[in-house]
Amino acid sequence: MELEMELEDGYQQQATSSDTGVNVASRPSYGRRAAAALVGIVALCGVAAAFAPATERLPRLASIPAQQRKELRARATAWTGATSAANGTCVEVKVSHWGRIVLQLTDDATPKTVANFLAYVDSGFYNSTIFHRVISKFMIQGGAVTTKFVEKSTRAAIVDEAAAGLQNLAGTVAMARYSAADSATDSFYINVVDNTYLDYSSTSDGYCAFGAVVAGFDVAEDISKTPTHTYDGWSDVPVDEVVVSSMARTACP
């Protein structure tokens, strides 16, 4: 399947239309799946942020104490319509020569997305994959390409749960997808800065955030700064492979 467009360098690659108030992505396709990259027309920065009241926006979860994280997750479920605080399954991402990243997932708010992600985790699918696209001051993307730079076969695509309202803030993990909303499969990304223009809004289907980094955010930030090049038509590929040696469920910090 050919992509309309690559994962957008949102802080660089947008052209704003004064008539429509919508940012139109401008990077062309490389004719690759690019691991279900973020694609298409994205909402104007700030419009999506209005989806949740300013007082209810979550701060950068990776940098605050555990008790405050728990309280903020409970508040998050309130404005996403969830009935209780997220169950909070945690997943450890071991990155060879870099360290570990622990993700806590929003089981209640985004159940289909979490179930899909955990199915890949539990099957060992993500072991020996790479972060194939990294962009400083934006995100790191992985989950679908092996250390031999081969795209893996995926499970069926899932329903986009971005309308739940969880924001693409620094430290959150979200699903990459094709231009069609319900097309996410295996590829995920970790936001290293706030990218709220990727959120659901009245003008954008959005990209579903489904958890947050609760340990090792510095590892994700460091990976985002590694030197990159274009490899076999793929952009923003780390010069030195960034290998996910394993991903598995773990006790939450």
HELIX and SHEET records of a PDB file:
HELIX    1   1 ALA A   48  PHE A   51  5                                   4    
HELIX    2   2 ALA A   54  GLU A   56  5                                   3    
HELIX    3   3 LEU A   61  SER A   63  5                                   3    
HELIX    4   4 ALA A   66  THR A   80  1                                  15    
HELIX    5   5 PRO A  111  ASP A  122  1                                  12    
HELIX    6   6 ALA A  162  ALA A  164  5                                   3    
HELIX    7   7 THR A  196  LEU A  198  5                                   3    
HELIX    8   8 PHE A  217  SER A  224  1                                   8    
SHEET    1   A 2 GLN A  14  THR A  16  0                                        
SHEET    2   A 2 ASN A  23  ALA A  25 -1                                        
SHEET    1   B 9 CYS A  90  VAL A  95  0                                        
SHEET    2   B 9 GLY A  99  LEU A 105 -1                                        
SHEET    3   B 9 ALA A 209  ALA A 215 -1                                        
SHEET    4   B 9 THR A 172  MET A 175 -1                                        
SHEET    5   B 9 PHE A 188  ASN A 191 -1                                        
SHEET    6   B 9 MET A 139  THR A 146 -1                                        
SHEET    7   B 9 THR A 129  ILE A 135 -1                                        
SHEET    8   B 9 VAL A 243  THR A 250 -1                                        
SHEET    9   B 9 CYS A  90  VAL A  95 -1                                        
SHEET    1   C 2 THR A 228  TYR A 231  0                                        
SHEET    2   C 2 TRP A 234  PRO A 238 -1                                        
END                                                                             
